[in-house]
């Protein structure tokens, strides 16, 4: 059973993290892509180079324009699963730090 409160916090953390450029991996992926839609993949099951990952491992999609992530276009993937046969959510370092900040802030407010 998933924690219903977790997914909105996860998406908030990722969207704000992408907007602020806290993650080198995502920023570099945007630079390589230059223009188009970019999937934000869960690191537990990284797809092979040039391939699209499993829908349950794609956390969200964002538009990249001129090598910059447009976080306002952040779209959560409805098929994303927090836990799969590959394990639980695993984020890149920058996004994991942002999620930790968001969760700690939430705990302090409660």
N, C-alpha and C positions, 0 to 999 in steps of 0.2 A: 504494500500500500504506500503510495507516494504522499509526501507531505505537501498538501495543496498550497501552503503559504510559501514554499521554497521556490517554485518556478518563477513567480513574478519577481522575487528578489534576485534570482539568477539573471533574468532578462534585464532588469534594471541595472544591475552591476555591470553586465557586459555592454549594454548600450552606452552607459555613461563612461565606462572605461575606453570604449572605442572612440567616443567623442573627444576624450581627453588624450588619446594616443598613448595610453599606459602600457601597451603591449607591443614589443618589437616584432614578434612573429606576425601578428596581424598587419602591422604597419608595413613590414617588408613585403608581405603577400600582396597588399594593395599597390605598392610601388611596382611590383612585377606585373600585376594584372593591368594596371593603368586605367582601363575603362571596362565597366561591366558589373555584373552581380557576383559577389563573392560570398561563399558559404563560410560560416564560422563553425569549424568542426570540433567535436569533442576529441581530445588527444588520446583517449583510451583505444581508439581504432582508426588510426590515420589512414586515409585512402592512398593508394599508389599515386605517384606523380601524374598529373594530368587527368585523373579520374575523379568522379563524384562519389562521395562517401555514402554509406547506408543512410537512409532518411532518419533512422532512430539515433544516428550519431551526428546529425547536423543540428546544431543548436539554433542557428538563425542565419539570415541572409542580409547583406547590406550592399548598397550601391557604391561603387568606386568610380570616381570621376577625376581624371588627371592624376592618378596615383594617390588620391586622398579618399579616406573612408567618409561617406556621408552618413553619420550615425542617425540622422533623422529618418532615414529609410529602413532602419532596423526592423526586420520582420521575423518574429519567432517562428520556428518550424513546429507545426502542430504534432508531427510524428516523433519529435525528439523524446527520448526516454532517459531519465536520470540513472537508471540501472538496467544494464543489458547483460548478455552472457560474457561480454568483455570487461565488465566491472562497473563501478560507479563513475559519476562525472569526474573527468580529469581535464583541467584547464591549463592553458599556457601560463607561465609564471606571472606575467603582468595582469592577466585577467583573474587569476587565482588570488592575487594580492587584493585586487579591487573587490572581489566577492567577499573576502575575509573582512575588509573594512566595512562593507555594507552590512554584513551579518553582525559584526561587533556593535555598530551604530544602532542597529535594530534592537539588540539585546539591552543596550544602555537605556533606550527609550521605554522599555517594558518595565 
